[in-house]
Amino acid sequence: MYRGYEKIEPYMSLFNLEQIFADAALLPIQLREYDSDEYVLTEGDELEGLYFQVEGLTRVSSSVETGKSLLLRFCHPLSIFGDIELIQKVAVQSQVQAVQPSKFLFIDIQTVERNLMQDYRFLNELLKHLSYKLQTCTAASRINSLSSVEERFAIYLMSTRLPKEFGKEISTPHIPEIASVIGTTPRHLNRLIQKLSDLEILCKKRKGFVVLDWERVDELSNGLRYD
C-alpha cells in the first residue's frame, strides 16, 4: 500500500472504486481539493490525468466563437473528467470549474495508460460515463437552442440548488457569469430578475438576489436540468 492511501480509502469504499481499479492500494492516487470558483480543468491545456469527482459540485462549459461560454452540465459525485481527452488523445475540451468546494481522486495519465487501459472493468466504467455525457450534452444542446432565457435561468437555478437550500443570496458579481453561461446579456438577465422579483419569485437585493419560491422556479424550468 502506498503512503497516503488512508486519505482516499473512504472514497474508494463509498463509490466501490476498488472494483474498477486493479490493485487499487498500489496505484499512486492523489486527493485533490478545489475551492469555489477555482478551475479544475482549463480548455486547451494538456491533459495530466483522470479526475474522479468524489465531493462537491462542478460546472462544465465550452467556449464558442463569440468568446462566451456555453453551459453543458453540472456534475455531482461520482463524475469522471479527462476520459474523452484520454481516448481521443487531444487537449482538454471543456472548462471544469468548482461551484462549491470539491474533491477529486486524481490518477496521472502515465499510470492510467500503463496500468488501467487493459482492464475491462475500468474500461466498462469509462464507457458508462461517456454514454452519460453524450446523453447530457444532447439535453444541454436542446435546452440552449430551444428554451427561452427565462427557462434557461430557471433551469440554471434548479441545477445549482443544494438540497434543502433556502435563502441563499446570489451576489451581483456572479450575474455576468450566469448571463454568459445561459447565453444572454447581463442587462437582459437583470431585467428578468426584476420581472421575477415583481412576481415575488425572487427578492432583488442591492448586491444580488434571493430565491423566495423554489416551486415556481421549478415550474418555469419545466423539470429540465443541466445535469
Disulfide bonds with the S-S distance in Angstrom:
none
